Amino acid sequence: MRRPSGEQVSLQEVVNIVKNYILDSPEDKYEFTVGTDSQNHYYTKIVRVIAIHRIGKGGLFFYNSEYVPHIHSLKQKINTETAKSLELANGLLDELEYALIEDNISLDDLDVEFQIHCDIGTNGKTKELIKEITAWVEASGYTCLIKPDSYTASGIANKYSK
């Protein structure tokens, strides 16, 4: 993972930074979001983003990039992005829970909403995928946001995927 500055950090460092960020102000409300976007070139560049937003008080984010063989189908591209977001969110959520338990804090005691942001919306070709993708994300236990509200995928990840 990387910070916006480009500094590389391990996933464990991300967990510790997020944990400390929450513990600095545990009474506040948080949105923990994961979103993925990809761009096709000769290859497909996939960017996953983790963002933690302290509502009304800013936030922080981390991202990573990977390159895979060119994804030709829009449906396959959206499915890949969603799967990558869910995979990252599940792993990070487990690690965050363990890190907080070490400090005798349960995620259930904090006001944190977990969201997956998908790069789909009611305009354009992706509108046909909304029901399928949102059902998948919600069945996985997350709130699903789409454009224009999916800022982690359609804003941050999009910026780094270019």
C-alpha positions, 0 to 999 in steps of 0.5 A: 500500500502507499500513502498519497505521498507515494511512501510505501507502507505495509498492510500491518502499518495501514492497520496500525495507522487506521487503529490509532486514527480511530482511537485518537477520537473514538467518540466520532463517527467514521466511514471506512471505505474500500473502492477499486477502479481500473483503466485499460491500456495494453494491460489493465491497471487496477487501483484499490483504495482504503479510506477512513473518513472521520465525519466532518473532520477529514480523513486519510487514505491508502492505495495500491496498484497492480497490472493484469492482462487486458480485461476486455469485457466491461462486466468482467472489469466491474466484477474484478474491481468489486472482488478486489474491493471485497477481498481487501475490505475483508482482510483489513477488517479482520486485522483491524478487529484483532488490533483493536481487541489488543487494546480491549476495544470492540468494533461494535463499540465504535460508530464505524460504517463499512462501505464498498464504493463501486465505479458504477452508476445510473448513467452509462453502460454500467447501469445494467450491473447495479442490481447484481453488484449491489446485491453481491456487496450487501450480501457480503455485509457491507453498504454499497455506494455507487456514483455519484456517492462512490468517491473512493472508487470513482474519485480517488482510485480513478485518479491513481489508475490513469 
